[in-house]
Amino acid sequence: MQQYAIYVHIPFCKSRCGYCVFSSCTNYQLCGQYFNKLFQEIEQQPVVPNSEISTVFVGGGTPTSVPGEMLEKLFLLLHNKFDLSTATEITVECNPESATVEMLATLKKCGVNRISFGLQSVNDSTLARVGRAHNFRQFLTALRNAQAVGFDNVNADLIVGLPESQEDFFHTVETVCQLPLSHVSLYSLELHEQAPIYKLCTTDFAFSDDQLADMYDYAMDKLQQAGFVRYEVSNFAKNGKQCKHNVNYWMEGRYYGFGASAHCFVQNVRKSNVFSIVDYISKPNVVEAQEVISLQEEASEFVMLSLRLAQGFSLEEFQRRFGLNFFQQFPQSAKLLEGGFLQHQDGRIFVPSSKFYVLNSILAELL
């Protein structure tokens, strides 16, 4: 029985953050048309025989900014289309300002068992500077709301490299370590030249690579001291509550994707939908690109993705899935093992945590 994940993209946001590169939209007049097209796409998706759903992730955008009845209809459709009884993790992304008790109760009723908050920083001045619609007090209220409704698996996203001082970032990390969270995602700020905060981040708050590395190392140490285990380059979990949905991606698993900009990987075919919300609504065919993935390409992707995980991958699983010998397929691995950039232990290949900051260079040489 092959495991499949489901991703659904809800692009609507009350405002657009100064660093956002995602497919998002502030025009809620398009909401009805978007959901009609989304429901149509889900209904038309063939279900792979002899497969079962392992996880569901509803992201955005801000899914909780749309009317609750829209989300109820979405989950009803998903339950009717797919058998979600095998799904052990169902996540919805929330922003604090829209995570009311009523909204969270609606999600709980729909079977959601994991909440992911876009916190980014606990410093109100930083949040205002990057255009976030919430302050830290609103986040604390949203977190209490989630607990009151019964959610015990809650993630908070943080960003290193925002337009703030190092001390501000350290304060965020120290504060978050004291909160009742089961998971923290710590991402590096990615900027494009058109981003509203680009100039601010490259002048008044420009960090060197060494400074960013020091900030990341500080966060990693503090999170680990607080009981969070780093299981992937940017992700930390308490009590084994890793994000199963993302682990499926990193283990090169299969997934359905619905909505603007969504990707899917069904059997050996990968598809990506159009990025624009208007195009998604108006075009008869929402698929923008499609490719058949060869066994060799899949093997390379498996290595590239699974080496993001602290545990890496099993050589036995690599052989079973692809019928290939890892060392023969990737001869540069010998040099990387000798240099300590890869390790081979207990039948697994992994990148030591001290080398995670140069992971991209390791993968470039290996692949």
C-alpha positions in Angstrom: 0.0 0.0 0.0 1.6 3.2 -1.2 1.3 6.3 1.1 0.2 9.6 -0.4 0.0 13.1 1.2 -2.4 15.8 0.2 -1.5 19.5 -0.1 -4.2 22.2 -0.6 -3.2 25.9 -1.3 -5.5 28.6 0.0 -3.9 31.9 -1.2 -5.9 34.5 0.5 -4.3 37.0 3.0 -5.5 40.2 4.6 -2.2 41.8 3.7 0.9 40.7 1.9 4.2 40.5 3.9 7.2 42.4 2.8 9.2 39.3 2.0 6.4 37.0 0.5 7.2 35.1 -2.6 4.3 32.7 -2.4 1.1 32.7 -4.6 -1.1 34.9 -2.4 -3.9 37.3 -2.9 -5.6 40.1 -0.9 -8.7 40.3 -3.1 -11.3 38.3 -1.2 -13.9 39.0 -4.0 -12.2 36.1 -5.8 -12.7 33.7 -2.9 -15.9 32.1 -4.2 -14.6 31.6 -7.7 -11.3 30.2 -6.4 -13.0 27.6 -4.1 -15.3 26.6 -6.9 -12.3 25.9 -9.2 -10.4 24.2 -6.3 -13.3 21.9 -5.6 -13.6 21.1 -9.3 -9.9 20.2 -9.4 -10.2 17.9 -6.4 -13.2 16.2 -7.8 -11.5 15.5 -11.1 -8.3 14.0 -9.6 -8.1 10.3 -10.2 -7.3 8.3 -7.0 -4.3 6.0 -7.3 -5.4 2.3 -6.7 -3.9 0.5 -3.7 -2.9 3.8 -2.0 -3.8 5.5 1.2 -3.6 9.0 2.6 -1.0 9.5 5.3 -1.1 13.3 5.8 -3.0 16.4 4.8 -1.6 20.0 4.8 -3.6 23.1 4.1 -1.3 26.0 3.5 -1.3 29.5 2.0 -1.7 32.3 2.1 -3.7 32.3 5.3 -6.3 29.5 5.2 -7.9 30.7 8.4 -8.7 34.1 6.9 -11.4 32.7 4.7 -14.9 31.9 6.0 -15.1 28.8 8.2 -17.8 27.3 6.0 -15.4 27.3 3.0 -13.0 25.2 5.0 -15.8 22.9 6.2 -16.8 22.3 2.5 -13.2 21.7 1.6 -12.7 19.0 4.3 -16.1 17.4 3.5 -15.0 17.1 -0.2 -11.6 15.7 0.8 -13.3 13.1 3.1 -15.7 12.1 0.3 -13.0 11.9 -2.4 -10.3 10.2 -0.4 -10.3 7.9 2.6 -8.8 10.1 5.3 -9.2 7.5 8.0 -5.6 6.5 7.6 -4.3 10.1 7.8 -2.4 10.4 11.1 -1.6 14.2 10.7 -3.9 16.9 9.3 -2.3 20.4 9.5 -3.7 23.8 8.8 -1.5 27.0 8.6 -2.8 29.9 10.7 -1.9 33.5 11.2 -2.5 34.7 14.8 -4.9 37.4 14.0 -7.4 35.0 12.3 -7.0 32.1 14.8 -10.2 32.7 16.8 -11.7 30.1 19.1 -14.5 29.7 16.6 -12.2 29.1 13.7 -10.0 26.7 15.6 -13.1 24.8 16.8 -14.2 24.5 13.2 -10.9 23.1 12.2 -11.0 20.6 15.1 -14.5 19.5 14.0 -13.1 18.9 10.5 -10.5 16.5 11.8 -7.5 18.8 11.9 -5.0 17.7 14.6 -2.0 20.0 14.0 -1.8 23.8 13.8 1.1 25.7 12.2 1.4 29.4 13.2 3.3 32.0 11.2 4.9 33.8 14.1 8.2 34.8 12.5 9.3 37.1 15.5 8.1 38.0 19.0 9.3 41.6 18.5 6.3 43.9 17.5 8.6 46.4 15.8 10.0 43.7 13.6 6.5 42.4 12.8 5.3 45.8 11.8 8.5 46.5 9.7 7.9 43.4 7.5 4.1 44.0 7.2 2.8 41.2 9.4 -0.8 41.7 10.5 -0.4 40.5 14.1 1.6 41.4 17.2 3.1 39.1 19.8 0.2 39.5 22.2 -2.2 38.3 19.5 0.0 35.3 18.9 -0.2 34.4 22.6 -4.0 34.7 22.5 -4.1 32.5 19.4 -1.9 29.9 21.1 -4.1 29.9 24.2 -7.1 29.5 21.9 -5.5 26.5 20.2 -4.9 24.9 23.6 -8.4 25.7 24.8 -9.9 23.9 21.7 -7.7 20.9 22.3 -4.7 21.2 20.0 -1.6 19.7 21.5 0.5 19.6 18.3 1.4 23.2 17.5 4.2 24.6 15.4 5.6 28.2 15.1 7.6 29.4 12.1 10.5 31.7 12.8 12.8 33.6 10.3 16.4 34.4 10.8 17.7 37.4 8.9 14.6 39.7 9.3 15.3 43.5 9.5 16.1 43.6 13.2 19.2 43.4 15.4 20.9 40.1 16.4 19.7 40.8 20.0 16.1 41.1 18.8 16.5 37.7 17.1 18.1 36.2 20.2 15.1 37.5 22.3 12.7 35.7 19.9 14.5 32.4 20.3 14.7 32.7 24.1 11.0 33.6 24.3 9.8 30.8 22.0 11.8 28.2 24.0 9.5 29.0 27.0 6.2 28.5 25.0 4.1 25.4 25.0 5.0 24.4 21.4 5.7 20.9 20.1 7.5 22.1 16.9 9.5 25.0 15.6 10.5 25.7 12.0 13.5 28.1 11.6 13.9 29.4 8.1 16.4 31.8 6.6 15.0 34.9 5.0 14.9 34.6 1.2 14.7 38.0 -0.5 14.1 39.0 -4.1 14.9 42.5 -5.4 11.3 43.4 -5.8 10.4 42.7 -2.2 9.3 45.8 -0.3 11.9 45.1 2.5 14.8 44.3 0.1 16.5 47.7 0.6 16.0 47.6 4.3 17.5 44.2 4.6 20.5 45.0 2.4 21.4 48.4 4.1 20.2 49.1 7.6 19.9 45.4 8.6 22.5 43.7 6.4 23.9 40.5 8.0 27.1 38.7 6.8 26.9 35.0 6.2 29.0 34.5 9.3 26.6 36.5 11.4 23.6 34.6 10.0 25.5 31.3 10.8 26.1 32.5 14.4 22.5 33.5 14.8 21.3 30.1 13.5 23.8 28.2 15.7 22.6 30.2 18.7 19.0 29.3 17.9 19.8 25.6 17.4 21.6 25.4 20.8 18.8 27.2 22.7 16.1 25.0 21.1 17.9 21.8 21.8 18.5 22.9 25.4 14.7 23.4 25.6 14.0 19.9 24.4 13.5 20.4 20.7 15.3 17.8 18.6 16.7 18.9 15.2 15.5 16.3 12.8 15.9 18.4 9.6 18.0 21.3 8.5 15.3 23.9 9.5 13.0 21.9 11.8 12.9 21.0 15.5 10.4 18.8 17.3 9.6 17.9 20.9 8.4 14.4 22.0 8.8 12.9 18.5 6.2 15.3 16.9 8.0 15.7 13.6 6.0 17.1 10.8 5.1 13.9 9.0 3.8 15.7 5.9 7.2 17.4 5.3 9.1 14.2 6.1 7.1 12.6 3.2 8.5 15.3 0.9 12.1 14.8 2.2 11.8 11.0 1.8 10.7 11.7 -1.9 7.3 10.3 -1.2 4.2 10.8 -3.3 1.6 13.6 -2.9 -1.5 15.2 -4.5 -1.5 19.0 -4.8 -4.5 21.3 -5.3 -4.8 25.0 -5.9 -2.8 27.8 -7.4 1.0 27.1 -7.5 0.5 23.6 -6.0 2.7 20.7 -7.1 1.8 17.0 -7.2 3.8 13.9 -7.6 1.5 11.0 -8.6 3.1 7.7 -9.5 6.1 8.8 -11.6 4.6 12.1 -13.0 5.2 15.5 -11.4 2.9 18.4 -12.2 2.8 22.0 -11.2 -0.2 24.4 -11.3 -0.2 27.9 -12.6 1.1 30.5 -10.1 -1.4 33.3 -10.6 -4.7 33.1 -8.8 -6.5 34.8 -11.7 -5.1 32.3 -14.2 -6.0 29.4 -11.9 -9.6 30.5 -11.8 -9.9 31.4 -15.5 -7.9 28.7 -17.3 -9.6 25.5 -18.3 -6.4 23.5 -17.6 -4.6 24.6 -14.4 -1.5 22.5 -15.0 1.4 24.6 -16.1 4.1 22.0 -16.3 4.3 18.2 -16.3 7.2 15.8 -16.5 7.8 12.0 -16.2 10.5 11.3 -13.6 13.0 8.6 -14.5 14.3 6.1 -12.0 17.8 7.8 -12.1 16.2 11.3 -11.5 14.1 9.9 -8.7 17.2 8.4 -7.1 19.1 11.7 -7.2 16.1 13.6 -5.8 15.7 11.0 -3.0 19.4 11.6 -2.0 19.1 15.4 -2.3 16.0 15.6 -0.2 16.7 12.9 2.4 20.1 14.3 3.2 18.2 17.3 4.7 17.1 15.0 7.5 19.4 14.4 10.4 19.0 10.7 10.0 19.8 10.8 6.3 18.7 7.6 4.5 19.1 3.9 4.6 21.4 2.3 2.0 19.2 -0.8 2.1 16.1 1.4 1.3 18.0 3.1 -1.5 18.9 -0.3 -3.0 15.3 -1.6 -2.6 13.7 1.5 -4.2 16.0 2.0 -7.1 17.9 -1.2 -7.6 21.1 0.8 -7.6 24.3 0.8 -5.5 24.6 4.2 -3.9 28.4 4.3 -4.0 28.6 3.4 -7.6 25.8 5.8 -8.6 27.4 8.7 -6.7 31.2 8.1 -6.9 31.9 11.6 -5.4 30.5 10.2 -2.1 33.9 8.6 -1.4 35.6 12.0 -1.3 32.9 13.5 0.8 33.0 10.7 3.3 36.8 11.0 3.6 36.4 14.8 4.2 33.8 14.3 6.9 31.1 16.0 4.9 29.1 12.7 4.8 29.0 9.9 7.3 28.3 6.2 6.9 27.0 4.6 10.1 24.7 1.8 11.0 23.8 1.3 7.3 22.8 5.0 6.8 24.3 7.9 4.9 23.8 11.3 6.5 25.3 14.8 6.8 26.8 15.5 10.2 25.0 18.4 11.9 28.2 20.5 12.0 28.1 20.5 8.2 24.4 21.4 7.7 25.3 25.0 6.9 27.2 23.9 3.8 24.6 21.3 2.8 24.0 23.0 -0.6 27.7 22.7 -1.5 27.8 19.1 -0.4 24.8 18.3 -2.6 26.3 20.2 -5.5 29.5 18.1 -5.4 27.7 14.8 -4.7 25.0 15.1 -7.4 
